[in-house]
Amino acid sequence: MSQYIIDVKTPAQKQAKATASDYGLKNHGLINLHNVYWNLPTEALYEEIIFRGEGSLSHMGPVAVNTGRHTARAANDKFVVREATTEDKIWWGQYNRPFTEDRFNSLFQRLQGFLQGRDLFVQDSYAGSDPNYRLPVRIITEHAWHSLFVRNMLRPAETNEELRKFIPDFTVIAAPSFKSLPQVDGTLTPTFIVLNFDQRTCIIGNSGYGGEIKKAVFTVLNYLLPLQGVLSMHCSANVGKDDQVALFFGLSGTGKTTLSADPKRGLIGDDEHGWSDEGVFNFEGGCYAKVIALSPTAEPQIHACTRRYGTVLENVVFDPVSRLLDLEDDVYTENTRAAYPLHYIDNAVPEARAGHPKNIIMLTCDASGVMPPIARLTPEQAMYHFISGYTSKVAGTEIDLGKEPEITFSACFGAPFMVHHPYYYAELLRNKINKYDVNCWLVNTGWTGGQYGVGKRMSIKHTRTLLNAALDGKLLEVEYRTDPLFGFKVPKHCEGVPDQVLVPAETWDDPDAYKQKYLQLAALFIENFKKFAEGCSQDVIDAGPVKQDF
């Protein structure tokens, strides 16, 4: 029986099919639907969101929504269908859990049945700003606000004729109110994200978190593009006036967004990119910024986006009377988010692509306090640190401030989204570094003068000075020392930065404590890399730290 006993007209119902594709939802096995809302613009989606009670208008126009029980990605509930066409290409394991074809088909059929009689929203869009490599993606959602989220994060088709002829190469179906049956479906919980590369379909259930849709598309690109020789990257990218591109790899808390948001450089994108033989291009059409405790002085452009019409705010607290936001309040989650179009950022590059990188910066937040503030890497060392993806997670809430940081290694600075073996991406990286003569740097935005709780956080002024010197080519002309354990080159001098800061051992009051932490961190690198040794070339294995006394 239809869920609609009384057929209430919704604000955009008359325009629902105005930009529909000739390639309808029957092609996805979705039949007997109530209303399908095709490619609604922001204004119409606002009306539907408010009408359906999915969200509220906040101060100056953003729509504020609550994602429900899931306020972050359900990483343990992600699966990849194991079938003949992908069997030998997938990096099976913790992040790519195998799922049988039969179970996928059964789960998908129940989802198709569940959606009968319901309203659905469709956005036909593209992932990738380079026309040569963009992926036509269809996102089918149960919620209107998810459709707005997708419209912000991906790249909409430009004409009605383009929409009419649109045929997706991959389809994502997100149904937060549908739950799997673990004992029947083989899922771990009622929540699931299952990708089927053979059927070019991803199904998501029992999660309203918008990031699941975003990262599902990213995972798809991480599988497809490397097979075409395009390196897919979890990084931000910007470009200087001299057309010199810089890539910034880094996990959460390393300063990736802050350091790449340089007003003197154009922003290509803040999170996901591809690197082809033509250059670097952004996968997305928007930004998905974490906004907890966002500062209007430190992050003025992102802060301004939390007060712009069209922005989707996830789990951000606001006063229901004044509609003013409280960005400090983490009552729902510390992972509060804002999704907005890239062009909301003043210095965004309109075409969202540029040439080949001149510099690659790998950011780490080292809570051990033993990594130098900057080091120059050989191509093999860059591969080693790219595969390692090291940082330290430090709690951001006041109640947790006294807790020890968590040492984290995330392959390719985005292990949950990588589908091939990390060395597959690293070898692509090496080939491009060598072909385009790229300078590679490791930058520590973590601690100096002692470990977390003893030393202090690296000065953002010093980090900016060192980074600018690297991007401007000034660090290529200075004298270097070789780190005794890690083997990378550390500059002895940089104008504007005290020489002592460049030598971590000299910033510690206790030399023995420094040596202990230094050896301990090197040992952790060596132990972590063992899981990647099979399949890696020996020169990359040898580019890591070496067990020794010094």
C-alpha positions in Angstrom: 0.0 0.0 0.0 1.3 3.5 -0.8 2.5 5.6 2.0 0.5 8.4 0.6 -3.1 7.9 1.7 -3.9 11.5 0.9 -2.1 12.8 -2.2 -0.9 16.2 -0.9 0.6 18.4 -3.6 4.2 19.5 -2.8 5.7 22.9 -3.8 7.7 21.5 -6.8 5.4 18.7 -7.9 4.3 20.5 -11.1 8.0 21.0 -12.1 9.1 17.5 -11.0 9.6 16.1 -14.5 10.6 19.2 -16.3 14.2 18.2 -16.5 13.8 14.4 -16.5 16.2 12.1 -18.4 14.8 9.9 -21.1 16.8 7.2 -19.3 14.3 6.7 -16.5 14.4 5.0 -13.1 12.8 1.8 -14.6 16.3 1.1 -15.9 17.4 0.8 -12.2 14.5 -1.5 -11.4 12.7 1.3 -9.6 9.0 1.0 -10.5 5.6 2.0 -9.1 7.0 5.1 -7.5 4.9 8.0 -6.2 6.6 11.2 -7.5 10.0 11.5 -8.9 11.6 14.9 -8.6 14.3 15.3 -11.4 17.2 17.7 -11.1 15.4 20.3 -9.0 17.4 23.6 -8.6 18.4 24.9 -5.2 15.3 27.1 -4.8 12.9 24.3 -5.5 14.8 21.9 -3.2 14.6 24.5 -0.4 10.8 24.5 -0.7 10.6 20.7 -0.6 13.0 20.4 2.3 11.0 22.9 4.4 7.6 21.5 3.3 8.7 18.0 4.3 10.1 19.0 7.6 13.6 17.7 6.7 15.4 20.9 7.8 15.1 24.5 8.9 16.3 27.8 7.6 19.1 29.3 9.8 20.4 32.8 10.0 21.0 34.4 6.5 19.8 31.4 4.6 21.6 28.1 5.0 19.4 25.0 5.5 20.2 23.2 8.8 19.5 19.4 8.9 20.1 16.6 11.4 21.5 13.4 10.0 20.0 11.2 12.7 21.9 8.4 14.4 24.8 8.5 12.0 26.8 11.7 12.2 29.9 10.3 10.5 30.8 7.6 8.0 30.0 4.0 9.0 33.3 2.7 7.9 32.7 -0.8 9.2 29.5 -1.1 7.2 31.0 -0.6 3.8 31.3 -3.6 1.4 32.4 -4.3 -2.2 30.8 -7.0 -4.3 33.3 -9.7 -5.1 32.8 -10.8 -8.7 34.8 -11.9 -11.8 35.5 -8.4 -13.3 37.1 -7.0 -10.2 38.3 -10.0 -8.2 42.0 -9.5 -9.0 42.0 -5.7 -8.8 40.5 -5.0 -5.4 42.6 -4.5 -2.2 40.5 -6.8 -0.2 40.6 -6.4 3.6 39.6 -4.0 6.3 38.3 -1.3 4.0 37.1 -3.4 1.1 35.1 -6.2 2.7 33.8 -8.7 0.2 30.1 -9.1 -0.4 28.6 -11.8 -2.6 26.7 -11.1 -5.8 23.7 -13.1 -4.6 23.5 -11.2 -1.3 23.8 -7.9 -3.2 21.0 -8.8 -5.6 18.7 -9.9 -2.8 19.4 -6.8 -0.7 18.9 -4.6 -3.8 15.6 -6.3 -4.7 14.2 -5.7 -1.2 15.3 -2.0 -1.4 13.6 -1.7 -4.8 10.4 -3.1 -3.3 10.7 -0.8 -0.3 10.9 2.3 -2.5 7.7 1.5 -4.3 5.0 4.1 -3.6 7.5 6.6 -2.3 8.8 10.0 -3.5 12.4 10.0 -4.8 14.8 12.8 -5.8 17.2 12.5 -8.7 20.3 14.6 -9.5 22.1 13.8 -12.7 25.6 15.2 -12.4 29.3 14.7 -13.1 32.2 13.8 -10.9 35.3 15.4 -12.3 35.9 18.9 -13.8 38.0 17.5 -16.7 35.6 16.7 -19.6 38.0 13.9 -20.7 37.7 12.0 -17.4 34.4 13.1 -15.8 32.0 10.4 -14.7 28.3 10.8 -15.3 26.7 9.9 -11.9 23.1 9.6 -11.0 22.3 10.1 -7.3 18.8 8.9 -6.3 17.8 9.9 -2.8 14.9 9.5 -0.4 15.4 13.0 1.1 15.2 16.3 -0.7 18.1 17.7 1.4 20.4 14.9 0.1 19.5 16.1 -3.4 20.6 19.6 -2.5 23.8 18.2 -0.9 24.6 16.4 -4.1 23.9 19.5 -6.2 26.4 21.4 -4.1 29.1 18.7 -4.0 29.0 17.4 -7.6 28.9 19.2 -10.9 25.4 19.7 -12.3 24.7 19.3 -16.1 24.5 22.7 -17.7 21.6 22.5 -20.1 18.1 20.9 -20.2 19.0 19.0 -23.3 22.0 17.6 -21.6 19.8 16.4 -18.8 17.3 14.9 -21.1 20.0 12.8 -22.8 21.8 11.9 -19.6 22.8 8.3 -19.1 24.7 7.5 -15.9 27.9 5.5 -15.8 27.4 4.9 -12.1 24.3 5.2 -9.8 24.1 5.8 -6.1 20.8 5.1 -4.3 20.6 6.5 -0.7 17.6 5.4 1.4 18.1 6.3 5.1 14.8 4.8 6.2 15.6 1.3 4.8 17.4 -1.2 7.1 19.1 -4.4 6.1 18.6 -7.6 8.0 22.1 -8.7 9.1 21.1 -12.3 9.7 19.7 -12.5 6.1 21.8 -10.0 4.2 25.3 -10.7 5.7 25.8 -7.1 6.8 27.3 -6.4 10.2 24.5 -4.0 11.3 21.3 -2.7 9.7 23.4 0.0 8.1 25.1 -0.7 4.8 27.1 0.9 2.0 27.6 -1.7 -0.8 29.4 -1.0 -4.1 29.0 -3.2 -7.1 31.4 -2.2 -9.8 30.0 -4.8 -12.3 26.5 -3.4 -12.0 27.8 0.2 -11.6 25.6 0.7 -8.6 26.1 1.7 -4.9 23.3 1.3 -2.4 23.2 3.0 1.0 20.8 2.3 3.8 20.0 3.3 7.3 22.3 6.4 7.3 21.4 10.0 6.7 25.0 11.2 6.8 25.7 13.1 3.6 29.3 12.2 3.6 28.4 8.6 2.7 27.2 9.7 -0.7 30.3 11.9 -1.3 32.8 9.3 -0.3 30.9 6.5 -2.3 31.5 8.6 -5.4 35.1 9.2 -4.5 35.6 5.4 -3.9 34.2 4.7 -7.4 36.7 7.2 -9.0 39.5 5.7 -6.9 38.7 2.4 -8.7 38.0 3.6 -12.2 40.5 6.4 -12.9 43.8 4.6 -12.0 42.9 2.0 -14.6 43.1 4.8 -17.1 46.4 6.0 -15.8 44.9 8.9 -13.8 46.1 9.2 -10.2 43.1 9.7 -7.8 44.1 11.6 -4.7 42.7 12.6 -1.3 44.2 16.0 -1.2 43.6 19.7 -1.6 45.2 21.7 -4.5 46.0 25.3 -5.3 47.8 27.3 -7.9 50.0 30.4 -7.8 50.1 33.3 -10.2 53.0 31.6 -12.0 50.6 28.7 -12.7 52.6 26.5 -10.4 50.3 23.9 -8.8 50.8 22.5 -5.3 49.1 19.4 -3.8 48.4 19.1 -0.1 48.0 15.5 1.3 47.0 15.2 4.9 44.5 13.5 7.3 42.1 15.4 9.5 43.7 17.9 11.9 47.0 18.3 9.9 46.0 21.7 8.5 45.3 20.7 4.9 42.3 23.0 4.5 44.0 25.9 6.3 47.3 25.7 4.5 45.8 25.3 1.1 43.4 28.2 1.6 46.1 30.8 0.7 44.6 34.1 -0.5 47.6 34.6 -2.8 46.9 31.3 -4.6 43.8 30.1 -6.5 41.9 27.2 -4.9 41.5 24.3 -7.3 39.7 22.2 -4.6 39.9 21.2 -1.0 39.5 17.4 -0.9 39.5 15.2 -4.0 41.5 15.4 -7.2 42.8 13.5 -10.2 46.1 13.9 -11.9 46.1 13.0 -15.6 48.7 13.6 -18.4 47.0 17.0 -18.9 47.2 18.2 -15.3 45.3 18.3 -12.0 41.5 18.5 -11.8 39.0 18.6 -9.0 36.5 15.8 -8.7 33.9 17.9 -7.0 31.9 21.1 -7.5 31.8 22.0 -3.8 33.4 21.9 -0.4 32.4 19.8 2.7 34.0 21.7 5.5 34.2 20.7 9.2 32.8 23.7 11.1 33.0 22.9 14.8 34.5 25.9 16.6 35.1 27.6 13.3 36.9 30.9 13.7 35.8 33.9 11.6 39.4 35.3 11.8 41.4 32.1 11.1 38.9 30.7 8.5 37.0 33.8 7.3 35.9 32.4 3.9 34.6 29.1 5.3 33.0 30.9 8.2 31.2 33.2 5.7 29.8 30.1 3.9 27.9 29.1 7.1 25.8 32.2 6.6 25.1 31.8 2.9 21.9 30.8 1.1 22.4 27.4 -0.5 24.7 25.9 2.1 23.7 22.7 3.8 24.6 22.6 7.5 24.8 19.1 9.0 24.2 18.7 12.8 25.0 22.3 13.5 23.2 23.7 16.5 21.1 26.9 16.1 18.7 28.9 18.2 15.1 28.2 17.0 14.0 31.7 17.8 16.9 33.9 16.5 18.1 31.2 14.0 21.7 32.1 14.9 24.2 29.3 14.7 26.3 28.1 17.7 29.4 26.6 16.0 30.9 25.8 19.4 28.1 23.4 20.4 28.9 19.7 19.7 25.8 18.3 21.3 25.0 16.2 18.2 28.6 15.6 17.1 32.0 17.1 16.9 31.8 16.4 13.2 29.6 19.3 12.2 29.7 20.0 8.5 28.9 22.6 5.9 28.4 21.7 2.2 28.5 24.6 -0.2 29.5 25.2 -3.9 33.1 25.8 -4.6 32.4 29.2 -6.2 31.4 30.5 -2.7 35.1 30.7 -2.1 36.5 34.0 -3.5 39.8 32.7 -4.9 38.4 29.4 -6.3 39.6 28.6 -9.8 36.4 28.6 -11.9 37.4 25.7 -14.2 38.6 23.7 -11.1 41.7 22.4 -12.9 45.2 23.5 -13.7 48.6 22.1 -14.9 51.0 19.6 -13.4 52.2 20.1 -9.8 55.5 21.7 -9.1 55.3 20.8 -5.4 53.7 18.0 -3.3 53.3 18.6 0.4 52.6 15.7 2.7 51.2 17.0 6.0 51.6 15.2 9.3 50.6 16.2 12.8 53.3 14.5 14.8 52.3 14.5 18.5 55.6 12.8 19.3 57.4 16.1 18.7 60.3 14.5 16.8 59.5 15.1 13.1 61.2 18.2 11.6 58.9 21.1 10.5 59.8 20.4 6.9 61.9 17.8 5.0 62.6 17.2 1.4 61.8 13.8 0.0 63.2 11.7 -2.8 60.5 10.1 -5.1 60.9 6.8 -3.3 60.6 8.5 0.1 57.5 10.3 -1.1 56.1 6.9 -2.1 56.9 5.5 1.3 55.3 8.3 3.2 52.4 8.4 0.8 51.7 4.7 1.5 52.2 5.2 5.2 49.9 8.2 5.6 51.1 9.0 9.1 49.6 11.5 11.6 48.4 11.7 15.2 44.7 12.2 16.0 44.2 14.6 18.9 40.9 15.0 20.6 39.2 18.3 19.8 36.6 18.4 22.6 37.4 20.0 26.0 36.4 16.9 27.9 39.0 14.9 26.1 41.9 17.3 26.1 44.0 15.3 28.6 43.9 12.1 26.6 46.9 10.7 24.7 46.9 11.3 21.0 46.2 8.3 18.7 49.0 7.4 16.3 47.4 6.8 12.9 48.6 5.4 9.6 46.1 5.7 6.7 47.4 4.5 3.4 47.5 7.1 0.6 46.1 9.6 3.2 42.7 8.0 2.7 42.7 4.2 3.2 38.9 3.8 3.6 38.4 5.1 0.1 41.2 3.3 -1.7 40.1 0.3 -3.8 43.4 -0.9 -5.3 46.5 -1.9 -3.4 48.2 1.3 -2.0 51.4 0.5 -4.1 49.2 0.8 -7.2 48.5 4.4 -6.4 52.1 5.0 -5.2 53.6 3.7 -8.4 51.4 6.1 -10.4 52.6 8.9 -8.1 56.3 8.0 -8.7 55.8 8.0 -12.4 54.2 11.4 -12.4 56.8 12.9 -9.9 59.6 11.7 -12.2 57.9 12.7 -15.5 57.0 16.2 -14.3 60.0 16.9 -12.1 58.0 17.5 -8.9 59.5 18.6 -5.6 58.2 16.6 -2.6 58.1 17.8 1.0 57.0 16.4 4.4 55.6 19.1 6.7 55.0 18.6 10.4 52.2 20.8 11.8 52.3 18.9 15.1 54.5 19.4 18.2 57.9 20.7 18.8 60.1 20.9 22.0 58.5 17.8 23.4 55.7 15.4 22.9 52.0 16.3 23.2 51.5 17.6 26.8 55.1 18.7 27.1 56.0 20.6 24.0 53.9 23.1 22.1 52.2 23.1 18.7 54.3 24.1 15.7 54.0 27.8 15.1 51.6 28.4 12.1 53.8 31.4 11.2 56.9 29.2 11.0 54.9 26.6 9.0 53.6 29.2 6.6 57.2 30.7 6.2 58.7 27.3 5.4 55.8 26.4 3.1 56.1 29.6 1.1 59.9 29.1 0.9 59.3 25.7 -0.6 56.6 26.8 -3.0 58.7 29.8 -4.1 61.8 27.6 -4.7 63.9 29.3 -2.1 64.4 26.0 -0.1 66.0 24.4 -3.2 69.0 26.7 -2.7 69.9 26.1 1.0 72.2 23.6 2.7 70.7 20.4 4.0 71.4 17.8 6.7 70.4 14.1 6.4 68.1 12.8 9.1 70.0 9.8 10.7 66.9 7.5 10.9 64.4 8.6 8.2 67.0 9.5 5.7 65.2 12.6 4.3 66.9 16.0 3.9 66.2 18.7 6.4 67.1 22.4 5.6 69.7 23.9 7.9 68.4 27.5 7.3 65.3 29.3 6.2 64.9 33.0 6.4 62.3 33.9 9.0 62.6 30.6 11.0 65.1 30.1 13.8 67.7 27.5 12.9 67.0 25.6 16.2 63.4 25.0 15.1 64.6 23.0 12.1 66.4 20.6 14.4 63.8 18.9 16.6 66.4 17.5 19.0 67.6 21.0 19.9 64.1 22.1 20.9 63.8 19.4 23.6 65.0 20.0 27.2 65.6 16.3 27.7 67.8 14.7 25.0 67.2 11.1 26.2 63.4 11.6 26.1 63.8 12.9 22.5 65.9 10.0 21.5 63.4 7.5 23.0 60.4 9.0 21.2 62.4 9.3 17.9 63.3 5.6 17.9 59.8 4.7 19.0 58.2 6.5 16.1 60.7 5.0 13.6 59.8 1.6 14.9 56.1 2.3 14.4 56.7 3.2 10.8 58.6 0.0 10.2 56.0 -2.1 11.8 53.1 -0.5 9.9 54.8 -0.8 6.6 55.1 -4.6 6.9 51.5 -5.0 5.8 52.4 -3.3 2.5 55.8 -4.9 1.8 54.3 -7.7 -0.3 53.8 -6.1 -3.6 56.1 -3.1 -3.0 59.4 -2.7 -4.7 62.5 -3.0 -2.6 63.6 0.6 -3.2 60.4 1.9 -1.7 60.8 -0.4 1.4 64.4 0.8 1.8 63.2 4.5 1.7 61.7 4.2 5.1 63.5 4.6 8.5 66.2 2.1 9.4 66.5 0.4 12.8 69.7 1.6 14.4 71.1 3.5 17.3 72.5 7.0 16.8 
